[in-house]
Amino acid sequence: MPWPTKISRAFATKGGRTGVIDNRYFSPYNQLLYTLFPPDSDFCISPNYYIPPGSTDPTDPVVSFEVTYHHQPILILVVMPPGHLSSVSTREAADKHIRRRFMDLSERALLPVLHGTIAMGTKLCFYEFRGDLASITPRRVTSNTEIPADVVPRDWWDCDILEAEGEERLRSLVAQITEECKCLQA
């Protein structure tokens, strides 16, 4: 089932930065989340703006949306500019951020699996944090200290939100989360 026209139109908006920060994907993802988790439901979407400690560039924040159900986290969506996908260091920074958020939110997580997604432009990488096992997938690639390695490979971003497979994966994830939340209420 294709995205509603308003979502496709929001993502199709051309252009680069609209200010100092490359924020062109914040609104489309916000709109998308409110389509998937309607405001008249028990889900709440909270935007977060984070400047990593020691950062020398306050114009390059990590922006995420955290979806909660009855104030307990169920999904994290990190939104980054599309250009970050081509840089090993920015992929690694995004990966570190979502892993840190998993740990920060783990004690409040409602479901056995806390889900996360990093969007770089329209490309998506899906994560899962299993609290009972204290494990996160995808697993990080280990690096030899003498030879730097790409510990967060580009091919982890294996689908596009505007293509059928990416849409289906995200809709399927949201349906799974929604069903698990409904089962808790029963």
FENLIN-V830263 format. One record per pair of residues at least 12 apart in sequence whose C-alpha atoms are under 7 Angstrom apart, sorted by the first residue. I is the first residue (numbers start at 0). J is the second residue. D is the distance in Angstrom with one decimal. If there is no record, write none. Layout:
BEGIN
i=[I | I]
j=[J | J]
d=[D | D]
END
This chain:
BEGIN
i=[6 | 6 | 6 | 9 | 10 | 19 | 20 | 20 | 21 | 24 | 25 | 41 | 41 | 42 | 42 | 42 | 42 | 43 | 43 | 43 | 44 | 44 | 44 | 44 | 45 | 45 | 45 | 46 | 46 | 46 | 47 | 47 | 47 | 48 | 48 | 48 | 48 | 49 | 49 | 62 | 62 | 63 | 63 | 63 | 63 | 64 | 64 | 71 | 71 | 71 | 72 | 72 | 72 | 72 | 73 | 73 | 73 | 73 | 73 | 74 | 74 | 74 | 75 | 75 | 75 | 76 | 76 | 76 | 77 | 77 | 77 | 78 | 78 | 78 | 79 | 79 | 79 | 80 | 80 | 81 | 81 | 83 | 84 | 84 | 87 | 90 | 91 | 91 | 101 | 105 | 111 | 111 | 112 | 112 | 112 | 112 | 113 | 113 | 113 | 114 | 114 | 114 | 115 | 121 | 121 | 121 | 122 | 122 | 122 | 122 | 123 | 123 | 123 | 123 | 123 | 124 | 124 | 124 | 139]
j=[27 | 30 | 31 | 27 | 27 | 58 | 58 | 59 | 80 | 120 | 78 | 68 | 69 | 66 | 67 | 68 | 69 | 66 | 67 | 68 | 64 | 65 | 66 | 67 | 64 | 65 | 66 | 63 | 64 | 65 | 62 | 63 | 64 | 60 | 61 | 62 | 63 | 61 | 62 | 77 | 78 | 75 | 76 | 77 | 78 | 76 | 77 | 107 | 108 | 109 | 104 | 107 | 108 | 109 | 108 | 109 | 110 | 113 | 114 | 113 | 114 | 115 | 114 | 115 | 116 | 115 | 116 | 117 | 116 | 117 | 118 | 117 | 118 | 119 | 118 | 119 | 120 | 119 | 120 | 119 | 120 | 119 | 119 | 153 | 149 | 151 | 150 | 151 | 128 | 130 | 129 | 130 | 127 | 128 | 129 | 130 | 127 | 128 | 129 | 126 | 127 | 128 | 127 | 159 | 160 | 161 | 156 | 158 | 159 | 160 | 156 | 157 | 158 | 159 | 160 | 155 | 156 | 157 | 151]
d=[6.6 | 6.9 | 6.3 | 5.2 | 5.6 | 6.3 | 5.4 | 6.4 | 6.4 | 6.6 | 6.8 | 5.9 | 6.2 | 6.7 | 5.6 | 4.6 | 6.8 | 5.6 | 5.2 | 6.4 | 6.4 | 5.7 | 4.6 | 6.5 | 5.4 | 5.2 | 6.4 | 5.8 | 4.4 | 6.4 | 5.6 | 5.1 | 6.0 | 6.5 | 6.0 | 4.7 | 6.7 | 5.1 | 6.2 | 5.9 | 5.7 | 6.9 | 5.4 | 4.1 | 5.7 | 5.1 | 6.4 | 5.7 | 5.6 | 5.6 | 6.9 | 6.6 | 5.1 | 6.3 | 6.4 | 6.5 | 6.8 | 5.4 | 6.3 | 6.1 | 4.8 | 5.4 | 6.4 | 4.5 | 6.3 | 5.7 | 4.8 | 5.8 | 6.2 | 4.7 | 6.0 | 6.1 | 4.9 | 6.1 | 6.0 | 4.7 | 6.3 | 5.3 | 5.1 | 4.6 | 3.9 | 6.5 | 6.0 | 6.6 | 6.2 | 6.2 | 6.9 | 5.6 | 6.6 | 6.5 | 6.1 | 6.3 | 6.3 | 5.5 | 4.7 | 6.6 | 5.9 | 5.1 | 6.6 | 5.8 | 4.7 | 6.3 | 6.1 | 5.4 | 5.4 | 6.8 | 5.6 | 5.7 | 4.4 | 6.3 | 4.9 | 6.5 | 5.6 | 6.0 | 6.8 | 5.6 | 4.4 | 6.6 | 6.5]
END
